[in-house]
Amino acid sequence: MVYAQPMARAVVEPAVRELMHRCADGQELSTTVTLGGDGFDLHAHVRVRPTAPGRFEVSLACWAVNKDMARYFGDSPPSRDEARLPPDGTATPDGSLTARVIGHLATRLRAVDDPRPDRGGHLAVTVPAAAPPGDPD
């Protein structure tokens, strides 16, 4: 998917950096971010938690909501449920999209390991707290 790299760069990486900054006291934080297109929205649920001094586990699940299809079949835009994962919504993660986005994110944040499934059905990588902003990909 051609949108994986822009999604990682434009919305996921800034969210991760903000969560890393805010959760330095040991708590896990999460957010959902969106990259909008003409006929679709891409969503990412991002979780960040400290794992060791100077290291964070970043977990990610991504999915797409096709606005054009919703309009065609339902004569309306997609419901809000489609923009949230259970238990708050009906969205299901797209494994391929998630793998591509976290792959780009891992490169950008200089992850110390390869993406792996986490305890909650997301893909996760471990990143250093001082990962410099950059454009390695």
C-alpha positions in Angstrom: 0.0 0.0 0.0 1.5 3.3 -1.1 0.0 5.1 2.0 2.0 3.1 4.6 5.1 5.3 4.5 3.2 8.7 4.6 1.0 7.3 7.4 4.0 6.3 9.4 5.7 9.6 8.8 2.8 12.1 9.0 0.6 10.8 11.8 2.0 7.7 13.6 5.5 8.9 14.3 4.4 12.2 15.8 1.9 10.4 18.0 4.5 7.9 19.2 6.9 10.7 20.1 4.2 12.6 22.0 3.2 9.4 23.9 6.8 8.6 24.7 7.3 12.1 26.1 4.1 11.8 28.2 4.5 8.3 29.5 8.0 8.6 30.9 6.6 8.0 34.4 6.0 4.4 33.7 2.4 4.3 32.5 1.1 3.0 29.2 -0.7 5.5 27.0 -2.6 5.1 23.8 -4.2 7.1 21.0 -5.9 6.6 17.7 -4.7 8.7 14.7 -6.1 9.1 11.2 -4.7 9.8 7.8 -7.6 10.9 5.5 -7.9 10.3 1.8 -10.6 11.2 -0.7 -12.5 7.9 -0.6 -11.0 6.4 2.5 -9.5 7.0 6.0 -6.6 5.1 7.4 -6.6 4.7 11.2 -3.9 3.5 13.6 -4.3 2.6 17.2 -0.9 3.4 18.9 0.2 2.2 22.4 3.4 3.2 24.1 4.8 1.9 27.3 8.2 2.1 28.9 10.0 -1.3 29.2 13.4 -0.4 30.5 15.3 2.8 31.1 15.6 4.6 27.8 13.4 2.0 26.0 9.7 1.9 24.9 7.5 -0.7 23.4 5.4 0.8 20.6 2.4 -1.3 19.6 0.4 -0.6 16.5 -2.8 -1.8 14.8 -4.0 -0.2 11.5 -7.2 -0.4 9.4 -8.8 1.3 6.5 -12.4 2.7 6.3 -13.7 3.0 2.7 -15.9 6.0 2.7 -16.9 5.5 -1.0 -18.1 2.0 -0.3 -20.1 3.1 2.7 -21.8 5.8 0.6 -22.5 3.3 -2.2 -24.0 0.6 0.0 -25.4 2.7 2.8 -26.1 6.0 1.2 -24.2 7.6 4.0 -20.6 8.0 5.3 -19.2 5.2 7.4 -20.4 5.0 11.0 -18.2 6.1 13.9 -17.9 2.5 15.0 -15.8 1.7 11.9 -13.2 4.2 13.1 -12.6 2.4 16.5 -11.4 -1.0 17.6 -13.5 -3.2 19.9 -14.9 -2.9 22.5 -15.7 0.7 21.4 -16.2 0.0 17.7 -16.4 -2.6 15.0 -13.1 -2.0 13.1 -10.7 -4.9 12.6 -7.0 -4.5 12.1 -5.5 -5.0 8.7 -2.4 -7.2 9.2 -0.8 -6.2 5.9 -1.2 -2.5 6.4 -0.1 -2.7 10.1 3.0 -4.6 9.1 3.9 -2.0 6.5 3.3 1.0 8.7 5.2 -0.5 11.7 8.1 -1.5 9.3 8.5 2.1 8.2 8.1 3.3 11.8 10.7 0.9 13.1 13.2 2.2 10.5 12.4 5.9 11.4 12.6 5.3 15.2 15.6 3.0 14.9 13.9 0.0 16.6 16.2 -2.4 18.4 14.1 -5.5 17.3 11.9 -6.7 14.6 8.1 -6.3 14.7 6.3 -9.0 16.7 2.8 -9.6 17.9 2.1 -8.1 21.3 -0.2 -9.2 24.1 -3.2 -7.3 22.7 -3.2 -8.3 19.0 -1.1 -5.4 17.8 2.4 -5.5 16.2 5.1 -4.1 18.5 8.7 -2.9 18.3 11.1 -1.7 21.0 12.6 1.7 20.3 15.1 3.9 22.2 13.8 7.0 23.9 16.3 9.2 22.2 15.5 8.1 18.7 16.5 11.1 16.6 14.0 12.6 14.2 15.1 11.7 10.8 14.2 10.5 7.4 16.1 7.2 7.0 13.5 5.6 4.6 
